[in-house]
């Protein structure tokens, strides 16, 4: 098992999506140069990617819905 494949979902497709989305989020935040709006945009893109993956892979998406609510995007 790869180090990143430890999410506990048991779904390789979802785990791979999570790895890619988190890597993309971290790179975007690193390149944000202190821009709070860029960091928020990276977080929103991550949450939306994960929400879509949860729906496609029949995984409970509650944590990503809540993340979007807290970011001001109403869970969608």
Backbone as numpy.savetxt, mean C-alpha at the origin, in Angstrom:
# Nx Ny Nz CAx CAy CAz Cx Cy Cz
11.49 -19.06 1.32 10.64 -17.89 1.32 11.53 -16.64 1.32
11.21 -15.71 0.46 11.94 -14.45 0.41 11.67 -13.64 1.68
12.60 -12.78 2.04 12.44 -11.96 3.24 11.16 -11.13 3.21
10.80 -10.61 2.03 9.63 -9.74 1.95 8.33 -10.53 1.98
8.41 -11.83 1.77 7.22 -12.67 1.68 6.79 -13.16 3.06
6.64 -12.25 3.99 6.30 -12.61 5.37 5.07 -11.83 5.87
4.16 -11.57 4.99 2.98 -10.80 5.38 1.94 -11.65 6.07
2.04 -12.96 5.91 1.10 -13.84 6.56 -0.20 -14.04 5.80
-0.32 -13.50 4.59 -1.56 -13.66 3.84 -1.65 -15.03 3.20
-0.53 -15.64 2.92 -0.54 -16.91 2.23 -0.86 -16.79 0.75
-0.92 -15.56 0.25 -1.27 -15.30 -1.14 -0.07 -14.66 -1.82
0.63 -15.42 -2.66 1.86 -14.93 -3.28 1.62 -13.71 -4.16
0.51 -13.66 -4.86 0.21 -12.52 -5.72 0.05 -11.25 -4.90
-0.71 -11.34 -3.82 -0.91 -10.18 -2.95 0.40 -9.77 -2.30
1.17 -10.73 -1.85 2.44 -10.43 -1.20 3.39 -9.72 -2.16
3.43 -10.16 -3.42 4.28 -9.52 -4.42 3.82 -8.09 -4.70
2.50 -7.90 -4.76 1.97 -6.55 -4.95 2.34 -5.66 -3.79
2.24 -6.19 -2.58 2.58 -5.42 -1.40 4.05 -5.02 -1.41
4.91 -5.94 -1.78 6.34 -5.65 -1.85 6.61 -4.53 -2.85
6.05 -4.65 -4.05 6.26 -3.65 -5.09 5.69 -2.29 -4.69
4.51 -2.29 -4.10 3.87 -1.04 -3.70 4.65 -0.36 -2.58
5.14 -1.14 -1.64 5.92 -0.56 -0.53 7.26 -0.03 -1.02
7.90 -0.74 -1.93 9.16 -0.27 -2.50 8.94 1.05 -3.25
7.89 1.11 -4.04 7.56 2.33 -4.77 7.27 3.48 -3.81
6.53 3.20 -2.74 6.21 4.22 -1.73 7.48 4.76 -1.07
8.37 3.86 -0.71 9.60 4.29 -0.05 10.48 5.15 -0.95
10.56 4.78 -2.22 11.34 5.57 -3.18 10.71 6.95 -3.36
9.38 6.99 -3.48 8.69 8.28 -3.64 8.90 9.17 -2.42
8.85 8.59 -1.24 9.04 9.38 -0.02 10.48 9.88 0.06
11.42 9.03 -0.31 12.83 9.44 -0.31 13.05 10.61 -1.25
12.37 10.59 -2.39 12.53 11.64 -3.39 11.61 12.85 -3.16
10.81 12.80 -2.12 9.85 13.88 -1.86 10.53 15.17 -1.41
11.73 15.09 -0.94 12.51 16.26 -0.52 11.74 17.13 0.48
11.09 16.48 1.41 10.40 17.22 2.46 9.01 17.72 2.10
8.53 17.38 0.92 7.20 17.82 0.49 6.13 16.93 1.12
5.36 17.51 2.03 4.32 16.73 2.70 3.27 16.24 1.71
2.97 17.03 0.69 1.97 16.60 -0.29 2.47 15.42 -1.11
3.77 15.37 -1.40 4.33 14.23 -2.13 4.31 12.97 -1.28
4.57 13.11 0.01 4.52 11.97 0.92 3.09 11.45 1.01
2.14 12.37 1.14 0.73 11.97 1.21 0.30 11.27 -0.08
0.74 11.78 -1.21 0.39 11.17 -2.50 0.96 9.76 -2.59
2.18 9.56 -2.09 2.78 8.22 -2.09 2.00 7.27 -1.19
1.57 7.76 -0.04 0.78 6.93 0.88 -0.57 6.57 0.27
-1.19 7.52 -0.39 -2.49 7.27 -1.03 -2.34 6.24 -2.16
-1.30 6.39 -2.97 -1.08 5.44 -4.06 -0.83 4.04 -3.52
-0.07 3.95 -2.43 0.18 2.65 -1.79 -1.13 2.03 -1.31
-1.91 2.81 -0.58 -3.16 2.28 -0.02 -4.13 1.85 -1.12
-4.21 2.62 -2.19 -5.11 2.25 -3.30 -4.64 0.98 -4.00
-3.33 0.85 -4.17 -2.78 -0.35 -4.78 -3.10 -1.58 -3.93
-2.93 -1.43 -2.63 -3.19 -2.55 -1.73 -4.68 -2.86 -1.64
-5.51 -1.85 -1.65 -6.96 -2.04 -1.62 -7.40 -2.84 -2.85
-6.88 -2.47 -4.01 -7.21 -3.19 -5.24 -6.73 -4.64 -5.16
-5.51 -4.85 -4.66 -4.99 -6.21 -4.54 -5.83 -7.04 -3.58
-6.23 -6.44 -2.47 -7.08 -7.16 -1.51 -8.37 -7.61 -2.18
-8.97 -6.72 -2.92 -10.23 -7.05 -3.58 -10.05 -8.14 -4.63
-8.95 -8.08 -5.37 -8.69 -9.07 -6.41 -8.34 -10.44 -5.82
-7.76 -10.44 -4.64 -7.29 -11.68 -4.03 -8.15 -12.15 -2.87
-9.33 -11.55 -2.72 -10.27 -11.94 -1.68 -9.65 -11.91 -0.28
-9.01 -10.77 0.03 -8.38 -10.54 1.32 -9.06 -9.34 1.97
-9.25 -9.40 3.26 -9.90 -8.31 4.00 -9.11 -7.00 3.83
-9.73 -5.96 3.24 -9.00 -4.72 2.96 -9.13 -3.64 4.04
-9.69 -3.98 5.20 -10.03 -2.97 6.20 -8.93 -2.01 6.56
-7.71 -2.49 6.70 -6.61 -1.61 7.12 -6.32 -0.55 6.04
-6.47 -0.91 4.78 -6.20 0.05 3.70 -7.36 1.02 3.51
-8.58 0.56 3.75 -9.74 1.46 3.74 -9.55 2.51 4.84
-9.17 2.05 6.03 -8.96 2.98 7.15 -7.81 3.95 6.85
-6.78 3.45 6.21 -5.65 4.32 5.85 -6.11 5.44 4.93
-6.94 5.11 3.94 -7.45 6.13 3.03 -8.37 7.11 3.75
-9.17 6.63 4.67 -10.03 7.52 5.46 -9.16 8.51 6.23
-8.13 8.00 6.89 -7.27 8.87 7.69 -6.47 9.84 6.83
-6.24 9.48 5.56 -5.55 10.40 4.65 -6.51 11.38 4.00
-7.80 11.24 4.30 -8.79 12.19 3.78 -9.42 11.79 2.46
-9.37 10.50 2.12 -9.90 10.05 0.85 -11.09 9.12 0.99
-11.71 9.11 2.12 -12.97 8.40 2.33 -12.97 6.91 2.10
-11.84 6.27 2.07 -11.80 4.82 1.95 -11.92 4.29 0.55
-11.72 5.14 -0.46 -11.83 4.67 -1.84 -10.67 5.12 -2.68
